[in-house]
Amino acid sequence: MKKFSAISAFIITLLAMLLVFSVSVFAEGEEIALKVENTTEGINVVWTEIEDIYYYELYRQSNDGSEEVLLSKAQETQFNDTTAEPGIIYGYRVVAVTTDESSTAESKLSIIYRMTTPEITNSYSTDTGLHIEWSAIKEAKGYYVVRRGLKEEKWSTVATCTAETTAYTDTKTNPDERYLYAVRAFAGQYLSAPSNQVSLSFFACPNFISVTSGDKCISLTWTSVSSASYYILYRSEAENKWKPYVILSSQYTSYDDKDIKEGVTYSYIVRAADSSAQLSPYNEAVSMKLIGKPVIREAHSTTKGIRIAWDRIAGCHGYSVYRKDFGKSEWALAGVVRGEDTTEFTDGKVLNTRAYTYTVRAVWDKKLSAYDEKGVSVRFLAAPQTLLCDPDTASGHVLTWENNPAASFYIVYRKAASGKWKPIGKTVENRYADKVTDAKITCYYTVQAYSSSTYISGYADIVSTGKAVTFDPNAKLVALTYDDGPSSSVTNSILDLLEGYGGKATFFVVGENIELNNDALTRAAAMGCEIGTHTYSHIDLPTTDEAEIREEITLTDELVKKYTGHPTYIARAPGGEIDDVSGAIVNKPFFYWSIDTRDWESKDPDSVIDIVKSNVEDGDIILMHDVYDTTYTASAEIIPWLISEGYQLVTLSELLAHNNIKAQPGVTYYDGFGSTTYHD
């Protein structure tokens, strides 16, 4: 306000001076028309030409207190005052001088405020419009942003900005149409010269379609931008430290970054550029690190479907399994596996005799690794259903099962309680008679279907010629317990072992694993195995509040009841961590263990086997986890070895009941003799 008051006062003074000049001069001579305007270099003064004039005198006055000065004696009718300083008001007048050096005409006093010309310093396209930035002008009270289309003749003002605003985004533009922009500063009625002009066109920013990790590179693909001449890919290894990484012709919308290191997370953005080097906006950055491509090492039919197993990828968060039906060209998601250590998946949604192709991608931070585009193909052949055994007939033990129309023949397997499975016959019928020499021996049977020699089904449910196992009062008892499941693949494989050897186990299940693996849970319960709760999401009980503990136990019990017909009656605390408060909330008997195989840590079958064989005694509770293939491998040796050593494999409740102990809620038991104190 003070500056404008000073300007106003000076204008009044100059107008008074103008009145004096006009009265004293113009009564005798012709008036000269004078025009003044700001330019980048100074103030340009232009006046009309007067005939028979020798020269013109140009005078300047200012509001800085200096006297009027003669700037020029010129024969031309234009003068650029480059000595004018910003922030000062100037008044100009011109006097026409004849050859006898007499004045014949004079202009009125023209007043102008000297303003510096703004400079556009940055311009680019954003996702909402065209953006320009300019230098601040100290003497400006605001700015006009002007625009002209290339096909338009006149400039139009698109924005009026305050003195504090030195940037503007024009959102009212047409896609792929080019515009010219300039900026003029103003102070009251006075304008600066127009700034430098910039040419911009609004075009879409490229969007990342995918970012994946291969064995030795990170692959990126993005959408094409029609007006792009080339793309610039930026890469950062640290937040907000972006550098142009590679420039690609517009025909390329993908790039494989091979200059990468393991364990390093890289972030990328991509921008399009047109022929004038104008850059498009960019979307949110994507991040990726090098994770390996899973290799399928096993694919075959099982009792429950097609089992896929692959090599572990360190550092990933899980895996996505994809399936392609025969004759189809597109991959479809078949299932998701959590965690880097679970490396198998059973696809139960398959049809008898139908061929499928599978591939696996590792998942990291919701992004996918590369994958085997060819995949592994396998045909599903359903396992023989409803296997029955009619023992002690005239023909021997007669086995029957439902016929599979796709089967070319069947292979029948038999084993004794402590023996190994052996093929005993081949038949094209769905019936087989086994003539055994000793009818008192309990025999176990299963059957596999074959379609030619290429496609093999899973095994039929095991049947036995014997009766239910009864406790020998003098036998040694041991309870095998498995945590963290169920897992359709591993749990079912362990159940095959238990069923084959007439044993039972106790499974402490994690609720969030039940829905995808409910077949194993249902089967375990049907076999007489015991099901205990291991919470819904493997929480740490002592550090969790009461409401969450109750929810974790309730959710798990509801799922167990859904698939077995009853909830859990026993519990095991994740990590074995339990206190009096959380124990009272759960309100079930807790079971610890007397032998910790640490199978989760070593993932070494030999180590697990050695720990059991070196430490097992009557009444022991053995801890393992039915989510690792290595645990199944160890169990395949431990179970028959225990039986050969005279142990009976029983559930935890059976273990305590054999010693006339009734488990109490809130009490933690460490062995079959009711010990409530842990001895390491």
HUGITA-V505622 format. One record per helix or strand. SS is the DSSP state (~ for helix, > for strand). FROM is the first residue (numbers start at 1). LEN is the number of residues. If there is no record, write none. Layout:
SS,FROM,LEN + SS,FROM,LEN
//
This chain:
~,2,24 + >,30,3 + >,34,5 + >,43,5 + >,55,8 + >,69,6 + >,78,4 + >,89,9 + >,103,5 + >,110,4 + >,120,6 + >,130,5 + >,142,8 + >,156,7 + >,167,4 + >,175,1 + >,178,10 + >,190,2 + >,198,5 + >,208,6 + >,218,5 + >,230,7 + >,243,7 + >,254,4 + >,265,9 + >,279,1 + >,286,4 + >,296,6 + >,306,5 + >,318,8 + >,332,7 + >,344,4 + >,355,10 + >,367,3 + >,376,4 + >,388,6 + >,396,5 + >,409,8 + >,422,6 + >,431,4 + >,443,9 + >,455,5 + >,463,2 + >,476,8 + ~,488,14 + >,506,4 + ~,511,3 + ~,515,12 + >,530,4 + ~,541,3 + ~,546,19 + >,570,2 + ~,574,3 + ~,580,7 + >,589,3 + >,595,2 + ~,599,4 + ~,605,11 + >,621,5 + ~,629,16 + >,647,3 + ~,652,7 + >,668,2
//
